[in-house]
Amino acid sequence: MMTIEDIQQDIIEEFSAYDDWMDKYSYLIELGNDLKDIDPKEKTDQHLIKGCQSRVWLVPEFRDGKIFFRGESDAVIVKGLVALLLRVASGQTPSELMNTDFHFIDAIGLKQHLSPTRSNGLLAMIKQIKLYAVAYNRISGKENA
């Protein structure tokens, strides 16, 4: 199974194939278009990420000691960002996620090329993933005690 680090390296390599930022944005949009939409019933305030300018929903599911995420956004580039985060975070254990530095974001130059509002939204998504990890880590710790 691929580690979080392996997945981040793959993403960095994929983006390094594009020299031009317009091409990187196109690739991001493509990734977003490939993301499966979540069930409209899951588009609730509970799953809405606070701090994003566009609307982003993140739905966690905890099974077999791992967290699986589904997500969606109503903005095309942001949906691509959601796709990247889910690729890194989904299927990982809570403790792995709690200790993950999502360094691929800097490595592919996203931070410099996103508007401040999108950048804040991306940080809000990561914060939410980490909060879910902390919560599920507590739950799973109690189950095993």
N, C-alpha and C positions, 0 to 999 in steps of 0.2 A: 504494500500500500504506500502511496505517496505521502510524504510528510508535508507539513505546512510550508517548510522551506523549499522543498522540491516544486510545489505548486507556484510559489512566488517566483522562483527562478524561471519556470516555464513562461509565466506572464511577462517577465522582464525580457526574455528572449523573443517572444512574439512581438512585443512592442518595438524592440530594437531593429526589427526588419523594416520599420517605417522611419524615414528620415524627416519627413514633413509632418507638422502637427495636424494639418488638415486630414492627412491619411490616418493618423492615429485617432482623430475624432471619428472618422468614418468607420474605423475598426471598432471603436467603442460603441457606436450606434448599432453596428452589425451584431455585436455581442448582446446588446440590449434587446434587439429584435428576436434573437434566438431564445431569450429567457421566456419560460412558460409563464403565462399570466396566472395570478393566484385567483382563487375562488372569490367572486364578488362579496360573498358573505364574510370573508376574512378581512375585507377592507374596512376595519373598524378603528375607532380612536385608540384602542388598546394596542393595535399593531402599527399605528402611524408613528413615524419618527418625528420627534419634536426637534426643531432647529433646522429643518430642511425648507428651502424656499418652495421647491416643488414638492408634491406629495409622494412620500415613500412609505411603503408598508413592508414590514419585516415579520415573518411568521416563523417562530421556532417550534421544533418538535423534538422532544427528548426521547430517544429510544436506544436500548442496548448500550447505555453509558456514553452516547454521543449525541451532539446537537445537530439537527438537520434544519437548514433554513430554506424558506421560500420567500421571494420578495418581488416587488414590482414598484414602478414609478410611473407618473404620468408625463415625465419629461424624457425625451429620447437619450440624451447624453447621460443623465442621471441613472436611467435604467441600465445603461452599460456599466456604470460604476457599481450598481447593485449586483450585476452579473459577476463582476470581478471579485467583489467581496464575498459573495456566496460561494464562488469557486474555491476561495481560500479557506473560508470558515466552516462551510457545511460538511458534516461528517466527522468533525473533530471532537475530542473530549473537552469538557469544560476547563480542565486545568491547562490543556494545550492552548486553548483560546485566551485564557486569562493571561498567559505569559507570551502571547504572540505580539511581535512588533510588525505591523503591516508595512514593512519597509519598501515593498514593491511600488507603493504610491510615489515615494520620492524617487526611487530608481528609474521609473519610466517617465519622470518629469511631470506627473499629474499636478502636483502641488503648485508648480510655477505656472501651469497653463489653465488652471481652473479659476473661474471668477471667485472672489472672496465668499460669496454666498454659497456657491457650489462646494467650495473647500470646507466651509463650516458644516454643510450638510453631510459631506463625506465623514468628517470627524464625528458628527452626531450618530451616523450609522455604525461606525466602529465602536463608539462608546456604548451604544445599545447592544451590540453583539457581545461586548465584554460584560455588560450588566446581566444579560441572559446567562452567560457562562458562570458568573459568580452565583447567581440564583440556583442554577442546575447543579453546581458543584456542592452547594449546601444541601440540596435535596438528596443527591446521590450519596453524600457523606452520611446522612441520617439513615438512609436505607441500608447501608452496609454496616452500620454500627451495631 
